[in-house]
Amino acid sequence: MPTWPIQTIRELLEPTLAHMGYDLYAVEQAGSSGRTLRIAIDRPEGVTVGDCERVSKVAGPLLDQADLITGGRYELEVSSPGAERPLRTRADYDRFVGKKVNVRYRVGDSEAVLEGELVAVDDAGVAVQGKRADVHHIPWADIQAARLTVSL
């Protein structure tokens, strides 16, 4: 499987997508043969299929002109981060206060998982209100992973 310069690809696309009003959420090389470039975009009001199409029409020619993807043909996929997106940065946490989250965190030498409403974010960490209305304060250093969750 060829290895593409993902960071360079990110640096190429970010300014143009920012100018279009999108955040470049993720860039990854994927697919069984490694010939798929998967781009996830985001914006505060959400991402539509039309947004993905617009970005694809701009990103494809930029990538082709820069000639960063070696080995011939590749597939370009543009999508949103999804309804159950990972929370990766402080800005992600700030943006989704009031939403339902799933947080995996360290407790001593073990791990715990908490699902509930993200009620606060500050320099110390996050606060999540669990199912019994109890609020758990989790320091940033203890958070292993977090994502939004969807209730149906």
Legacy VTK file of the C-alpha trace (Angstrom):
# vtk DataFile Version 3.0
C-alpha trace
ASCII
DATASET POLYDATA
POINTS 152 float
0.000 0.000 0.000
1.462 3.399 -0.945
1.885 5.958 1.825
0.653 9.448 1.024
1.850 12.669 2.706
-1.327 13.221 4.732
0.003 16.272 6.627
1.060 17.943 3.356
-2.339 17.155 1.836
-3.998 18.704 4.906
-1.840 21.829 4.591
-2.736 22.106 0.899
-6.499 21.840 1.446
-7.024 23.741 4.726
-6.733 27.335 3.442
-9.089 26.787 0.517
-11.664 24.926 2.599
-11.475 27.588 5.318
-12.127 30.238 2.666
-15.179 28.209 1.587
-16.424 28.153 5.202
-15.440 24.610 6.158
-13.191 23.139 8.812
-11.006 20.263 7.639
-11.901 17.762 10.363
-9.885 14.765 9.168
-7.805 13.457 6.277
-6.926 9.789 6.017
-5.741 7.204 3.573
-8.181 4.301 3.520
-9.539 1.402 1.532
-8.373 -2.169 1.161
-5.795 -1.163 -1.441
-4.974 2.172 0.228
-6.179 4.063 -2.850
-8.937 6.085 -1.127
-8.392 9.553 0.281
-11.085 10.222 2.864
-11.730 13.851 3.829
-14.149 14.850 6.596
-15.363 18.449 6.646
-17.360 20.324 9.245
-19.034 23.653 9.881
-21.156 24.953 12.767
-24.483 24.545 10.963
-23.664 20.999 9.872
-22.693 19.459 6.551
-25.029 18.593 3.682
-24.525 16.350 0.668
-24.254 19.548 -1.383
-21.384 20.698 0.829
-19.561 17.423 0.233
-20.075 17.761 -3.509
-18.759 21.366 -3.532
-15.651 20.386 -1.585
-15.038 17.362 -3.794
-15.173 19.530 -6.933
-12.572 21.885 -5.476
-10.343 19.411 -3.600
-9.978 16.946 -6.484
-8.356 19.400 -8.917
-6.165 20.876 -6.150
-4.875 17.419 -5.274
-4.345 16.460 -8.909
-2.427 19.667 -9.659
-0.212 19.279 -6.563
0.593 15.690 -7.589
0.902 14.550 -3.954
-0.900 11.247 -4.432
1.436 8.793 -6.074
0.637 5.600 -7.910
-2.054 6.684 -10.345
-5.802 6.641 -9.804
-7.350 7.161 -6.386
-10.831 7.586 -4.961
-11.743 10.808 -3.161
-14.430 10.587 -0.472
-15.766 13.723 1.204
-18.108 13.422 4.182
-19.092 14.943 7.497
-17.517 13.641 10.720
-20.854 11.958 11.466
-23.471 12.180 14.186
-21.310 10.213 16.642
-18.114 12.076 15.866
-15.099 11.893 18.165
-14.418 14.954 20.291
-10.746 15.673 19.740
-10.038 19.275 20.716
-11.093 21.719 23.404
-13.034 23.590 20.692
-14.998 20.378 19.944
-15.955 20.059 23.609
-16.894 23.758 23.847
-19.043 23.511 20.722
-21.033 20.546 21.987
-21.866 21.616 25.545
-25.465 20.541 26.119
-25.174 17.491 23.859
-25.100 13.828 24.812
-21.594 12.353 24.973
-19.794 9.122 25.750
-16.493 9.612 27.599
-13.905 6.908 28.290
-11.546 7.971 31.056
-8.938 6.709 33.524
-9.820 5.991 37.126
-6.613 5.022 38.893
-5.254 1.949 37.105
-8.508 1.140 35.315
-10.926 2.756 32.876
-14.520 3.885 33.141
-17.114 4.943 30.610
-19.707 7.609 31.259
-22.602 8.539 29.032
-24.618 11.668 29.655
-24.962 15.365 28.899
-21.832 17.462 28.552
-22.700 20.269 30.960
-19.443 22.203 31.308
-15.950 22.599 29.883
-13.120 24.532 31.518
-9.344 24.542 31.869
-9.500 21.672 34.384
-11.577 19.296 32.243
-15.202 18.482 31.520
-18.356 17.891 33.522
-20.844 15.255 32.401
-24.270 14.779 33.950
-24.971 11.057 34.132
-28.301 9.248 33.917
-29.075 9.716 37.635
-28.515 13.500 37.392
-25.144 13.222 39.154
-22.408 15.405 37.655
-18.968 13.859 37.129
-15.932 16.129 36.733
-13.268 14.518 34.542
-9.791 16.085 34.269
-8.370 16.523 30.758
-5.423 14.261 31.601
-7.778 11.365 32.405
-9.872 11.529 29.215
-8.908 8.713 26.867
-11.615 9.229 24.234
-14.934 10.963 23.841
-17.605 11.149 21.192
-21.085 12.478 20.643
-23.873 9.954 21.010
-27.287 9.864 19.414
-30.444 8.749 21.168
-33.268 7.409 19.063
LINES 1 153
152 0 1 2 3 4 5 6 7 8 9 10 11 12 13 14 15 16 17 18 19 20 21 22 23 24 25 26 27 28 29 30 31 32 33 34 35 36 37 38 39 40 41 42 43 44 45 46 47 48 49 50 51 52 53 54 55 56 57 58 59 60 61 62 63 64 65 66 67 68 69 70 71 72 73 74 75 76 77 78 79 80 81 82 83 84 85 86 87 88 89 90 91 92 93 94 95 96 97 98 99 100 101 102 103 104 105 106 107 108 109 110 111 112 113 114 115 116 117 118 119 120 121 122 123 124 125 126 127 128 129 130 131 132 133 134 135 136 137 138 139 140 141 142 143 144 145 146 147 148 149 150 151
